[in-house]
Amino acid sequence: MTASRTFTVQARVGAARRAATRERILDATKRLLEGGDTVAGLTVARLAEEAEVSRATFYLHFPDKRHLIEALFESATDNWDAIADQAISDPTISRDQLREIFRAGVQQGVEYRAVVAGVTELGEYDPEVREAWQAHIRRTAETMAPYLRACRPELSDAQIRTLTQTLNWMTERALQRMLGVRSEAWCGADELTDALTEIWWSLAHPAKG
């Protein structure tokens, strides 16, 4: 094996090892948040211990807790964006198809509820994190706007924008308050899926009920 090929193989192995370590830290953080820990209460020492890495290794991947939570947040929003980009913009989709989209969204909300709780907490005192979360809500609302606009052509662009953003904030709050890690969990994912479907369908098709 030539020296250049050896270097390439070693570089790939090193990159794979670093990626695996980074994922281990992210997974460890998600577990701790799911267990009820707050972002403020998490220390780098505890995060490193949970991930089974040294503090020095932790800092090689994340300069601080904020960057760690932002990385988790990006993973969550990537999954949500993929769901929102489905045929939600098609006004001909059926009620059952709409429900399937919301079912997938609620499942993602449950999977990442601890991450969202952490982002919400961090956003209380970090304006950049808060703006990133608000931007995500606006982006999701913009994705769903064509669906509502096609179904309700009598509404103005301003009304569509206000409605979709309001409904997306409502959905985010419902997930956190009803199914979040610190919620009373008095309803299930199916019930929440049905409720969200009913709200969106009734708004888009008021004459159909």
C-alpha positions as CSV (number, residue, x, y, z in Angstrom):
1,M,0.0,0.0,0.0
2,T,1.4,3.4,-1.0
3,A,1.9,6.1,1.5
4,S,-0.8,8.3,0.0
5,R,-3.3,5.4,0.1
6,T,-2.4,4.7,3.6
7,F,-3.0,8.3,4.6
8,T,-6.4,8.3,2.8
9,V,-7.5,5.1,4.6
10,Q,-6.3,6.5,8.0
11,A,-8.1,9.8,7.3
12,R,-11.4,7.9,6.5
13,V,-11.1,5.8,9.6
14,G,-10.3,8.9,11.7
15,A,-13.3,10.8,10.3
16,A,-15.6,7.8,10.9
17,R,-14.4,7.6,14.5
18,R,-14.9,11.3,15.1
19,A,-18.4,11.1,13.6
20,A,-19.2,8.1,15.8
21,T,-18.0,9.9,18.9
22,R,-20.0,13.0,18.0
23,E,-23.1,10.9,17.7
24,R,-22.4,9.3,21.0
25,I,-22.3,12.7,22.7
26,L,-25.5,13.7,21.0
27,D,-27.3,10.5,22.0
28,A,-26.1,10.8,25.6
29,T,-27.4,14.4,25.8
30,K,-30.8,13.3,24.4
31,R,-31.0,10.5,26.9
32,L,-30.3,12.9,29.8
33,L,-32.8,15.4,28.6
34,E,-35.4,12.6,28.2
35,G,-34.7,11.6,31.7
36,G,-35.8,15.0,32.9
37,D,-32.5,16.9,33.1
38,T,-32.6,20.6,32.1
39,V,-30.0,22.3,29.9
40,A,-29.0,24.6,32.8
41,G,-28.5,21.6,35.1
42,L,-26.3,19.6,32.7
43,T,-22.6,20.0,33.1
44,V,-19.9,19.1,30.6
45,A,-18.5,16.6,33.1
46,R,-21.8,14.8,33.3
47,L,-22.3,14.9,29.6
48,A,-18.9,13.4,29.0
49,E,-19.4,10.7,31.6
50,E,-22.8,9.7,30.1
51,A,-21.2,9.6,26.6
52,E,-18.1,7.7,28.0
53,V,-15.7,10.3,26.6
54,S,-13.2,12.6,28.3
55,R,-13.9,16.3,28.8
56,A,-11.1,17.1,26.3
57,T,-12.9,14.9,23.7
58,F,-16.2,16.6,24.4
59,Y,-14.6,20.0,23.7
60,L,-13.0,18.7,20.5
61,H,-16.6,18.3,19.1
62,F,-18.5,21.0,20.9
63,P,-17.1,24.2,22.3
64,D,-20.0,24.5,24.8
65,K,-23.5,23.3,25.6
66,R,-25.1,25.8,23.3
67,H,-23.4,24.3,20.2
68,L,-24.4,20.8,21.5
69,I,-28.1,21.7,21.8
70,E,-28.0,23.5,18.4
71,A,-26.7,20.3,16.8
72,L,-29.6,18.3,18.3
73,F,-32.0,21.0,17.2
74,E,-30.7,20.7,13.6
75,S,-31.3,17.0,13.6
76,A,-34.9,17.5,14.9
77,T,-35.8,20.2,12.4
78,D,-34.3,18.3,9.4
79,N,-36.8,15.5,10.2
80,W,-39.7,17.9,10.6
81,D,-38.9,19.7,7.4
82,A,-38.9,16.3,5.5
83,I,-42.4,15.7,6.8
84,A,-43.7,19.2,6.1
85,D,-42.3,18.9,2.5
86,Q,-44.7,16.1,1.8
87,A,-47.9,16.5,-0.3
88,I,-49.3,19.0,2.3
89,S,-49.2,21.7,-0.4
90,D,-51.6,19.6,-2.5
91,P,-55.2,20.8,-1.9
92,T,-56.6,17.5,-3.3
93,I,-55.2,15.3,-0.5
94,S,-57.8,13.5,1.5
95,R,-58.6,13.8,5.2
96,D,-56.9,10.4,5.8
97,Q,-53.8,11.5,3.9
98,L,-53.7,14.7,6.0
99,R,-54.0,12.6,9.1
100,E,-51.0,10.5,8.1
101,I,-48.9,13.6,7.6
102,F,-49.8,14.8,11.1
103,R,-49.3,11.3,12.5
104,A,-45.7,11.3,11.3
105,G,-45.3,14.9,12.6
106,V,-46.6,13.9,16.1
107,Q,-44.3,10.9,16.1
108,Q,-41.3,13.1,15.4
109,G,-42.5,15.5,18.0
110,V,-42.6,12.7,20.6
111,E,-39.2,11.4,19.5
112,Y,-37.6,14.9,19.8
113,R,-39.7,16.3,22.6
114,A,-36.7,16.4,25.0
115,V,-34.7,18.3,22.4
116,V,-37.4,20.8,21.9
117,A,-37.8,21.3,25.6
118,G,-34.0,22.0,25.8
119,V,-34.2,24.4,22.9
120,T,-37.1,26.2,24.4
121,E,-35.3,26.5,27.7
122,L,-32.1,27.7,26.1
123,G,-34.1,30.2,24.0
124,E,-35.3,31.9,27.1
125,Y,-31.9,33.5,27.6
126,D,-30.1,33.0,24.3
127,P,-31.6,35.2,21.5
128,E,-29.8,33.3,18.7
129,V,-31.3,30.0,19.7
130,R,-34.7,31.6,20.1
131,E,-34.5,33.2,16.7
132,A,-33.5,29.8,15.2
133,W,-36.5,28.2,16.7
134,Q,-38.8,31.0,15.5
135,A,-37.3,30.7,12.0
136,H,-38.1,27.0,12.0
137,I,-41.8,27.7,12.8
138,R,-42.0,30.4,10.1
139,R,-40.4,28.0,7.6
140,T,-42.8,25.2,8.4
141,A,-45.7,27.7,8.1
142,E,-44.5,28.8,4.7
143,T,-44.4,25.2,3.6
144,M,-48.0,24.7,4.6
145,A,-49.3,28.0,3.3
146,P,-49.8,26.8,-0.4
147,Y,-52.2,24.1,0.9
148,L,-54.3,26.6,2.8
149,R,-54.1,29.2,0.1
150,A,-55.4,26.7,-2.5
151,C,-58.2,25.6,-0.3
152,R,-59.2,29.1,0.8
153,P,-58.6,31.4,-2.1
154,E,-60.8,34.1,-0.5
155,L,-58.2,34.6,2.2
156,S,-55.5,37.3,1.8
157,D,-51.8,36.5,1.9
158,A,-51.6,38.2,5.3
159,Q,-54.5,36.1,6.6
160,I,-52.8,32.9,5.3
161,R,-49.5,33.8,6.9
162,T,-51.1,34.6,10.2
163,L,-53.2,31.5,10.2
164,T,-50.4,29.1,9.3
165,Q,-48.0,30.6,11.8
166,T,-50.6,30.6,14.5
167,L,-51.5,27.0,13.8
168,N,-47.8,25.9,13.8
169,W,-47.2,27.6,17.1
170,M,-50.3,26.0,18.5
171,T,-49.1,22.6,17.3
172,E,-45.7,23.1,18.9
173,R,-47.2,24.2,22.2
174,A,-49.7,21.3,22.1
175,L,-46.9,18.8,21.6
176,Q,-44.9,20.2,24.5
177,R,-47.8,20.7,26.9
178,M,-49.6,17.5,26.2
179,L,-46.9,15.0,25.2
180,G,-43.7,16.7,26.2
181,V,-41.1,15.4,28.7
182,R,-42.5,17.6,31.5
183,S,-46.2,17.4,30.6
184,E,-49.0,15.7,32.4
185,A,-49.3,13.4,29.4
186,W,-53.1,13.3,29.7
187,C,-53.7,12.4,26.1
188,G,-51.9,10.1,23.6
189,A,-50.3,10.6,20.2
190,D,-53.3,9.2,18.4
191,E,-55.7,11.6,20.2
192,L,-53.5,14.6,19.4
193,T,-53.1,13.5,15.8
194,D,-56.9,13.4,15.5
195,A,-57.3,16.8,17.1
196,L,-54.7,18.5,14.8
197,T,-56.2,16.8,11.7
198,E,-59.7,18.0,12.7
199,I,-58.5,21.6,13.2
200,W,-56.5,21.8,10.0
201,W,-59.2,20.1,7.9
202,S,-62.0,22.2,9.3
203,L,-60.0,25.4,8.5
204,A,-59.1,24.3,5.0
205,H,-62.5,22.9,4.2
206,P,-65.1,24.7,6.3
207,A,-68.0,23.6,4.1
208,K,-67.1,19.9,4.4
209,G,-67.0,19.9,8.2
